[in-house]
Every structure is written in C-alpha cells, then in structure tokens.
Amino acid sequence: MGLIVSGLIGFFTALLYACILYWLDRYEKEPLLLLGGVFLWGAVIAAGSAFIINTFLGLGIYIFTNSSVLTDIATGSIVAPLVEETLKGLAVLAVFLVFHNEFDSILDGIIFAGVAALGFAATENTYYIYTYGFQQGGWSGLISLTFIRVILVGWQHPFYTSFLGIGLAIARLNKNWGIRILAPLLGLAAGMFAHGLHNTIAAFLPSGWPGTVIGTAIDWTGWFVMFIIIIWATWREQQNLKKYLAAEVQAGTVSPALLRTASSGWLQMFARIAALINGKYRKTARFYQVCGEYAHKRRQYDLLGDEGGNLARVQKLRSEMVQLAPFAQV
C-alpha cells in the first residue's frame, strides 16, 4: 500500500505541476501528445537510466575512496547533475531536432524542458517518498517526505533543465552558428551547475529545520528568477501577437475585437469557456492557436528568412486564420 500511495503522490503532483506549465503557455499551446512523450521519457528512460548509472558510478567512487561520505558528496555534487541533466536534456534535444517547427520560442524551450524534468521527478519522488519516507518512518515518514519532495523542492528538476531549453530556444532563433552551438552547451552547463550547487549546499547545511529553511530560501530564490523569465517570455509572445496581427486587422482579416482577445491570455480563456457553451469551442480554440503559431512563424521569417520553408508555413497559417476568423468566439 505504501508503494502505491507513494506512486500516486509522485505522479499526480508531477502531472499537476505539468498542467501549471501548460497553462502558463498562454498564446500557442504545445501538442499534448508531444508533451506526454517527453514526460514519459523523463519518467521511464531518464529516471531509470540515471538510477543505474548513478549507482554504478557511485560504487566506483566508493571503491576508489573507501569513504561513504566522499561517495555521497561526489555522487550528489558531480555525478548526479552530469548524468541526470544529460538524460533529461535528451528529450528536449529530440524535440528541437525532430519537431523543429514546434520549438518556436524561449517559453517553448522552458515548457518542453520543464515537462520532461517533471516526468523524471515523478519517478524519483516516488522512490524517495517510499524508500526514505514510508519504509523508514511509516505513514508519518511518507507525509514528511512528501512535504519536502513536493512542496519544498518540487520545482527543482524543471528549474535545472529549463536552462537547456532556453539555450536551445536561443539557438533556434539565431543565424549565427557560434551562438547556435554555444547557447545549448551553456544552458546545459548552467543546469548542471545549479543542480550540483543545490546538492552540495544541501550536503553541508545543518540538520533539522534551520538547514531546511536556509535551503528552501536558496532554492525558491532561483525559482523566482526563472518565474520572472517566464513572465518576460510570455510578455514577448504577447507583443509578437499584437505586432503581427495588427497588420491583419488593417487588411481586414482579423477584427480589432479578435486581436484584443488573441493577445490576452485571460480573454482567450473566457472566450474558450463561452465557445464551449455555445458549441463553437473547436473552431475558437483552433483560431487562437493558429494566431499564436502565425505570430511565431512571422517572427522566425523576419529573423531567419525562408529557413526551412517559413514563408510557406506563414501563408498556410494565414489562410487558415482567414477561414476560422468568422467562427471564432470573442
């Protein structure tokens, strides 16, 4: 029973956090099937492989040092960050390479990275809550570990992996090959550094509540910075929508009311609710999705030219937007 409850907690809370990330992607939602794929990669491939590799390398360090203390520190501060960020990052890299057209902005990079990392966290949290919570302290231990793993450090893995997502997004939107190569490497290195720093600080903090308070304050400061980046990235997407749809208003393709709704996450949400009631949800949801995709592709065309057929995609999206506009809920 303890294992079942631990699994339910680990995966339910990770999926809940993934829903929050999905909600934050206000103007151009990523495909749910693709997000589900990166989540499963994190939960199964990345988490399973990391457990095997970390255990194997940790055993090697112990044989070499003959010290459990040094082994724990080296594994937590060096091995785990290198292994885990690489394995989680492979899912984000796969989206970047295979589903290039879905990787449109810094916010997209954060979303894909965060969801992959939450898949990893679901499995890891299940293991920790059951092994170090329930098995060592019964139900009270399970509750205590749940509070630590879900509330206090629940956003750690998405925070680390988001740096790679940002780096890949910067590469996506640049012509300079130096930036295209360097940005993802720096993003991966930043995630590994943040991961290692967290584990190192945790190893040397005083035990009990003083150490927990200090560690939480440090962790949440990092999360706050990433949240500010997300707010900025969302604002940038809103400005792109306003810029490129304004020309469509002048051309008569989109009404001013549709532009106001398309460029407001809250108005879009209310419009979708109203459309659900009056039977126009499918076309309404698709219209605002197309608006977001159109703005991204127009920006990419301006930045990169007809790279990979951007112009054809812009024209196709514009045609679909014209067809859907009369049926969209404002």
N, C-alpha and C positions, 0 to 999 in steps of 0.2 A: 504493500500500500504506500509506503514511504517513497518508493521509486516512482510510482505512478503520479503521486501528488507533486513530487519534485519535477517530473517531466511536464506536467500540466502547467506548473508555475513558470518553468523556464521558457516554454514555447509560447504560452499565452501572453506573457508580458513582453516577450520579444516581438510577437506579432502586433501587439498593441502599440509598441514604440514604432514599428514599421508603418502602421496606419497613421501615426502622427507625422512621420516624414512624408508619406504620400499626401497628406492634407496640406503640408507646407508647400508642396509643388502646385502652386495655385493656378498657373496660366497654361501649362502644357503638361498634362499627366503622362508619365511613362507607362508603357504597356504592362498590365498586371502579370501577364504570362512571363515576361522578361524579368520582372521584379521577383516573381516566385522562383524563377530559375536561379537567380543569384543568391536568394535566401537559402535555397536548398543546397547550393554549392557550399555556402558558409557553414551550414548545419551539419552536412554529411562529409563532403570531401575535405574541406579546410580543417574542420574541427577534428575529424578522425585522423587525418594525416599529421596534424600538429601534435596530437597526443602521442602517436607512435614516434615521431622524430624527436620531440622534446624528451620523451622517456629515454630513447636510445642515446641521445647526446648527453643528457644528464648523467646516465650511467657511465659514459666515457669520462666525463669530468670527475665523477666520484672516484673512479679507478685511478685517475691521474693525480688527484689531490688528496684522496683518502680523508676528505672532510665534508661532512654533510652540510655544514654551514656555508662553506665556499661553493658547494654544488648548488644549494638553493639560491644563493645570490647570483651566481653566474648564469644559472638557468633562467631566473626571473628577469635579470637585467640585460642579458645579451641574447641568449638562445631563443627564448620565447618571443621577444619583439621581432627578431630577424625572421624566424620561421613563420609566425602567425601572420605578420603583416604581408609577407610574401604570398602566403597561401590565400588569404582573403583577397589580396590585391589581384590575383589571377582572374577572379570572376569579373572585376571591374575592367581589367585589361581586355578580357574576352568580349565584353560589351563594346568597348572602344574600338576594337579591331573588326569584329564580325557584324555588329549592329551599329555601324558608324553613324547612320542617319538618325538614330535615337539619342545620340550623345551630342547635345546642342549647346550646353551652357555650363557654367560653374555649378549652378544649382543641380543640374542633371548629374554631374560628377559626384556631388555630395549625396544625392539620393541613392544612386546605384551603390556607392561605397558603403553608405550607412546601412542599407538593407542587407547587403552581403555580410557586413560585420554583425548585424543583429542575428542573422542565421547562426553564425559562429557562437555568439553569446548565448543563444538559446540552448545549444548543446553543452557548452561549458558551464553555464549556470545550473543546468540540470545535474551535471556531475558534481559540482561543488556543493549545491544545496543538499543533495542526497548523501554524498560521501563525508563531508565535513560538518554538515548540519544534522541531518536525521540520524545517521549511523553513530555519530559521536554524542549527540545531545537529545535524541528523540524529537518529539514534535516541537518542543521549545527551541531546540537547536535548529530545526528546519525553519522556524519563523525568524530566528535571529539571522541566519544566513540569507534568507530571502530578503530581509530588510537591507542587508549590506550589499548583496549582489544586484538587486533590482533597483532599490531607491538610491543608495549612496554612490554606487559605481555603475549604474545601469547603462549610462551613455558612453562609457569609456571606449569600448571597441569601435562604435561608429565614429567617435571623435578621432581616434588614431587613423582609421582607414580613409576618412574624409580628405586627409591631406593628399593622398594619392589621387582621389577623384578630382580634386581641384587642379592638381598638376596635369592630369590627362586632359581636363577641360581647357586649360591654358594652351596646351599643345594643339588641341583640336581647332582653336580659333586663331592660330598664328601660321604665317607662311614661313617664318624663319626656322630653318632646320635645327639650328643650335638650340632655340627655345623648345622646339618640339621634342628634342631628345633630353634636354636638361630638366625641363619642368616636371615631367613624371618622376625622374630619378630623385629630384629634390623633394617632391611630395612624398615619395616612399620613404626617403631618409628622415623627413620630418615626422612621419607617423611612427617609424621605428624609434626615433629619439624620444618622442613623447611617451610611447609605451614603456620604453626602458626606464625613463625618468620616473614614471609613476611607480613601477615595480621596485626601483631602487629606493625611492623615498619611503615606500610602504615597509620595506625591509628594516629600515633604521628608525622608524617612528616609535615612540614609546607605546607600550601596550595599553589597552583599555580605551576609555573614552577620550582622553587627551589626544592620543595618536589618531583616533578616528575623526575627531573634529578638525585637526590640522590637515589630514589627508583629504578629507571631504572639501575643505575650503580651497585647497590647491586644485583638486580635480574640477570643482564647479567653476572656478575662475577660467579654466581652459574651455569648458563647455560654453560659458557665457561669451567668450571671444568667438567661438565657432557659431553661436547663435546670431551674433552681430553680423558675421559674414553671410549667413543665410538670409538675414533681413536685407542686407545690401544687395545680394544676388537677386532676391525676389523683386526689389525695387528696380533693379536694372532691367529685368524682364518686363516689368510693367511699363517702363519708359520706352522700351523697344516696341511694345504693342501700340502704345499711343502714337509713336513716330510713324510706324509703317501703316497702321490702319487709318491715320488721319488722311493720308493720300487716297485711300479707298472711299472715305467719306466725301472728299472733294469730287471723286469720279462717280459718286452715286451708287457705288457697290454696297456700302455699309452705311446705315443710318447713324446719326450722332448718338441716338439712344443705345444702339448696339455697341458702338465704340465705348461709351461710358461703362456699359455692363462688362464688355470683354476685358477692359483694363482695370477692373476691380474684382478682387477675389471674393469679397463679400457679396457684391451684386450678382456675380456669377452663381454663387451658392443659392441665393434667393431665387434667381431665375430658374435654376435646375429644379428646385423644390416646386415652384409654380408649374413648370413644364410637366413634372411628374403627375401633378393633379389633373391637368387638362389634356394629357395624352400626347404632349409634344416633347417628351424628355429625350428620346433618341436623337432627333434632329437637332434639338437645342444643345445637348451635350457635345454632339459631333461638331456643330458650328463653332463653339467656343474653343474646342480642341484644335480645330483647323486654324482658327485665328492665331493661337499660340504657336503652332508649327509654322505658319506662314511668316510670322514676325521673326522667328529664329532663322528660317531659310533666307529671308531677305537680308538679314544682318550678315549671315555667312556669305551670301553673294557679294555684299558690299565689301566685306573683309578679304575674301579669298577668291573672288571671281567665280567663274563657272567650274569650280573644283568639284569633280565627281558628278557633274550634271546638276548643279544647284539651280540653274535657270529653269530647267525643265520641271524640277520639283516645285519651284515658286509658281510657275504657270499652272501646274496641275492643282496646287492648293488654292490658288486664286479662283480658278474655275469652280472648284467645289464650294468655296466660300460664297460665291455669287449664287449658286444653286440653293444653298441652305439658308441664306440670309432671310428670305421672306417667311420662313417657317420657324425661325428661332424666337424663343421667348425672351423678352427684355426684362 
